[in-house]
Amino acid sequence: MASELGEFLRARRAQRSPDDASVLRSGRRKVSGLRREEVAVLAGVNVDYYTRLEQGRETHPSRQVLDALCRALDLGPDAREHLHRLAGTTPDDTPAPASGTVSPELRQLMDGYPHTPAFVLNRILDVLATNTLADALFSPFQAVDNLARMTFLDPAGRRFYTRWDWTAQATVANLRIAAGIDPHDSALRHLVAELSEGSAHFRDLWDTHQVRGKTHEPKHLEHPDVGPLVLTYQAFDVRSAPGQQLIIYHAEPGSPGAHALSLLSSLHATTRQAH
């Protein structure tokens, strides 16, 4: 984890503006972000000690030092937790085994939402199960297998996600959390390698080390059969299957999005009957 810790610190230091950190500029700067010396001063740690952290020569920083670095680098809650995980200072650093099987009870619950899309994801954004309306919503994609793969490698992604740049950043930030929870996850490593090879945009975003969990910002989508959709969503951790999340999309009653979902449901049902 030492190399990941150093890479994370270097990436976030490069993104921290001296002006935002209230650091006085002096002389010509060779870096756009903060210097190592400036981070050390802001965090109240020895410069040599901080340098060893970035270089991977110091592998056991205390919780107090990490908290100070979080303040110096202005890390949000998700990034704070990620940094502590990389340093091995979380109370339980061993992730629970991820389950790839969705229980029959959960599938039954999802099917009980006929008027809203519902699906289950794991930590690396594999789509483990969908209900009927989620199948209809994601029908433009060649395969509904992994949200990151669908976003970056499927041509439908850029048309489907009308705020594609925002979606791409959020997707990569979610994968970074998964890397902090279990950096040795072979499935995650294979996915990152595949996405890095297939998308230069993914490579650039991955190198920023941005970390962010799911927000509740509306999803702006464009479906070829029903047009634009603006949907909100809720994410629920599946307590019986650590690492799984139930995602439920929702449209405001009476809104254009609700009408579009209703039309999509009807079209999908007609198509299934025809087949």
Secondary structure, 3 states (H helix, E strand, C coil): CHHHHHHHHHHHHHHCCCCCCCCCCCCCCCCCCCCHHHHHHHHCCCHHHHHHHHHCCCCCCCHHHHHHHHHHCCCCHHHHHHHHHHHCCCCCCCCCCCCCCCCHHHHHHHHCCCCCCEEEECCCCEEEEECHHHHHHCCCCCCCCEHHHHHHCCCHHHHHECCHHHHHHHHHHHHHHHHHHCCCCHHHHHHHHHHHHHCHHHHHHHCCCCCCCCCCCCEEEEECCCEEEEEEEEEEECCCCCCCEEEEEECCCCCHHHHHHHHHHHHHHHHHHHC
